[in-house]
């Protein structure tokens, strides 16, 4: 196993820094950013911070009318909204083709949209929905937008991973859970896939000036939990029976900080292919430590060999590969 080098910089930011904090001295005027899922939770906080720093932001959404209403209510009516369903590759292709037809370059792509611990659902050719939506849809989107990314000024791609990656590596023998579905193992695999995607994209894209990062936003109460019964969240210690959220959880503004930092920080110039958390590069998980389950990155999520293997599998499944 060959893993990426993971070492805290340090960045000077913390787990409680917000997306606005990490952009305080950064001017994104003239930059174009796409943020999937950028109309709720930490996504809309990411969009708000990027737009405030001067970026032109595009939010692709499965329900564009809902996205537009949410953005307008937040004072972000100028943010562009378009249609994109990550579970439908025809929709992904249509969005990418429409964007490329504008002739614009792309400087920031934040693959933020996700589903978590959802009931078993099959999409397309029987693909498990969490793997399909969180990973394969974003894999195809990024590959199809590749010409615009190369045309960008040192473009960056950020894949939203999670500490959930610790639940499962890639099940190369059965990635679609055809032999029995487990919602948490499926989520863990999808979040590992997001991290490995960043590792391989960076390996392929660095020579073209495109760098990629994986980001763990932290625990945040958002619509991501919509598939979880309240009783399950109480049992997990995420909230009390009275509905008080665990103090270790971040606010959406804080949750948006790490991906925003990875997408814009000059501290990461010339770097890429690493897993980030709490607005810094994460250290490798220390097995058996008190924080092993909640902090750091496990080796299977930054394994260069598995990253290349997953890329090949993704290309085979989707028929899309910008580097073929």
N, C-alpha and C positions, 0 to 999 in steps of 0.2 A: 504493500500500500504506500503510495506517494501522496502526501497531503500538502496543501498550501501552507505557507508560512503565516502564522497568526500571532501577532504581537501588538499589544496596546501601544498607541503612539507616544504619549497620551495626547488627546485632542484638546483638553481643557474644558470640554463639556461633560455633562453628567446625565444620569438616568432621568433627571427632572428637567433637563433643558427642553425647550419647545422648538418647533420648526421655525418660528420667528426668531428665536435666539440664535440658531445656527446660521441664519441668513442676514444677521444684522449688518455685516460689513461687505455683503456680496450684492453686486448689481447684475441682474439678469436681463437688462434691457437688450432687446434684439434676439434673445434666446427663445426657442420654441420647445415646449414640453408637452408630452402626452402622459396623462395619469389615468390608468384604468380604475374604475370604481371610485372616481374622484368626486363623488357627490354625497357621500355620507361618511360617518365615522372619521377615522384618521385620514381617509382619502380626501375629504373636503378640506381638512386642515392643511394637508399638503398643498392642495390647489391654492388655497387662500394665501399661504406663505409665499409660494412661487410667484403668484400674480402680484402680490404686494412688492416683491423684489424686482418687478418689471418684466417678467416672462410672459409670453403669449402662451396660454394653456388651453389644451384641448382635452375634453373629457368624453371618451367613448362609453356608451352605456346601453345596456339591454333594453332599458325603458327610458328613452331620451326625454320624454315629456316629464317624467318624475325627476330626472336629473336636472333639467332646466329649472323646474320649480324650486328644487332644493337650493340650487346655486343662486337663483334670483333672490330667494328669501335671505340668503347669507350676504347679499350685496355683491354677488359675483355674476351679474347678468351678462357681462362682457365675455365671460369664459365660453369658448366654443364647445358645443355639444354635438355628438354624432352617434349613429347607431352601431353597436357592436355587441354580439353575443359570443362570448369566448367558448361556449360549448358547441357552437355551430361554425365550422370552419369556412363555410360559404360566406357567412356574415363577417368573419375575420378578414377574409380575402377582399370582400367588397369595401370594408373600411380602409384597408391598407391601400387598395388601388385608388380610392377616392383621395386619400391624403397625398399619395405620390403624384397624382395628376395635378396637384396644386403647384408642384415644383419646389415646395419648401424643403429646406433641410430640417433635421431633427436633432436637437442638442441633448435633450433629456427624455428618457422613456422610463417611467416608473410603473412596473407591473404590480399594481397594488391590489386589484380585485381578487377576491377569494371566497370560497365556501368552506365551512368547517363542520366536521362530525355530522354530516348530513345523512339522511336515510339513504339506503341503496337506490341509486338511479343509474340507468345506463343511457349513454348518448352515442350518437353516430354508430360505429360498428361494434356496439357492446362495450364501449369504454366505460370504466368506472368514473363517475362524474367529478369527484374531487381531483383525481389525477388529470382528467381531461380539461377541467376548467382552470385549475390553479397552475398546472404545468403546460399541457399540450397546447391550449389556446394561446397562452403567452409565448410559447416557443414559436408557433406559427406566426403570430403577430410580429415578433421581433425579427424573424427571418425575412418576412415580406417587406418590412420597413427598412431593411438593411441599406438599400441605396440612399435613403434619406439620412440614416445615421452616419454613414461614411462621409456624406456631404456636410455634416455638422462640424462645429468647431470643437474638436475634442469631446465628442459625444459620450455620454454615460448611460448605461442601462442598469436599473436597480430592480432586483427580484425580491419580493417580500417573502422571506422565509419565516421561521418561527422556532421557538424552543421545542415546538411539537415535533421537529425533525428527530428528536431523541427517541421518539416512539417506534420508528421504523426506518431502516434503510430502503433501498429500491429492491422490490421483490422481482428480480429479473426472471424468475421462473414462473411468476404469476402476477404481473403488475396490475391486472384488471380484477383481481380477487374473484376469479371464476370458481374457486374451490371453497368459498365461504367468506362472507363480508364482515368486516369489523370497522365501524366508522372511525375509530381513533387510529387504528393502524393505517387505514386509508389516508387519513389526514396527515399522519406522520410521514408516510411515503411521499405525499404530494409536497410537503414542505422540505423534505430532503431533496426532492427533484428540483425545487426552486433554487436551492443552494448550489447543487451540482450544475444546473443550467448556467449560473453565473460564472462558475469556475471554468467551464468549457467555452462559453462565449468569450470570456476574457482571453483565454488561450488562443482563440481563433481571431479575435478582433483587435488585439493590442497592436499588431503591425499596421493596422489600418487607422489607428488613432482612436478606436472605440474601446472603452474600458467598461467592465461589468462588476457589480457588487451584489452580494446577498445581504439583506437586512432583516434583523429580528426587531420588531417594533416594541416588544414588551407586552405584558398583559394589559388589555384595555377592554372595557365593557362597551361594545358597539353592536351593530346589527349582525356581526359575525357569529354571535351566540344565538341567533334566532332559532336554530334547530335543537338547542339544548333545553331540556326541562329545568325549571327552577330548582327542583329537588336535586338534580345532578350537580348544579353549580354550588348549591349549599353544601352538599356532601364533599365536593372537591375543595371547599374552603375559599371559594371565590367570593362568596357573600354570606352574610348571616341570615337567619330566618326572618329577620326584620327588613332584609333587603339592603343592608349596609355593605358596600363593596369593600373587599380586602384593601387595606391601606397600601399594600405593595403594588396594586394596579396603578397604571398611569392614566392620565387624562388623554383624550384624543389628541390634544395639542402636543403633549409630550410623546405620544405614540408615533406621531408623524415626524418626529425630529430625526431619527436615525436614517430613514430612507432619504429625507431631504438633505441631510448632511452628506450621505454617500453620493448623492447626485450632483452636489455642488461644491464641496469643500476643496479649497486649494491645497489642503494638507494631504490630500490623496493623489496629487498630481504624480503621474508616472507609475501609479499603483493600480491594482485591480485583482479580481478573482478571489477576494477574501470575504469572509462572513463578518458582518458588523452588528454590534448591539450597544445600546446606551451611548450613541453618538461617538463610537470609537471602533477600532478593529477588536474583535473578540479574541480572548485567549482560548487555547484548546481546553476542552473539558478535563478536569482533574478527576479521574475515576475514584469513586469512594468518598469524595469530599462532600461537605455539607451543601455545596451549591451545584453539585454535578447534575441535578435534575432541572435546574432553573437557569443556569448561566453557562457561558462558554459554548463551543461548537464541537460536536462529536466527530471523530475521524471519518466516519462514513459519509458525512455531508460535505467534506472538502477533499475527497479522494479523487485525484486526477484521473485515474484509470476508470473508475466508475462514472466520472463525469463524461468522459469520451464515449463510454459504453451507452450511457443514457442518451447522449446526443444521437448516436447511431440508431438506437431504438426509436427515438422520437421522429427521426427522419424517415425511418421505415414505415412507421404507423401513419404519418401525415402526408408523406410524399413531398415534403418541403425541406429544403436545405440550401441556404444561401451560399454555402461553401463547397457544394458538390462540384 
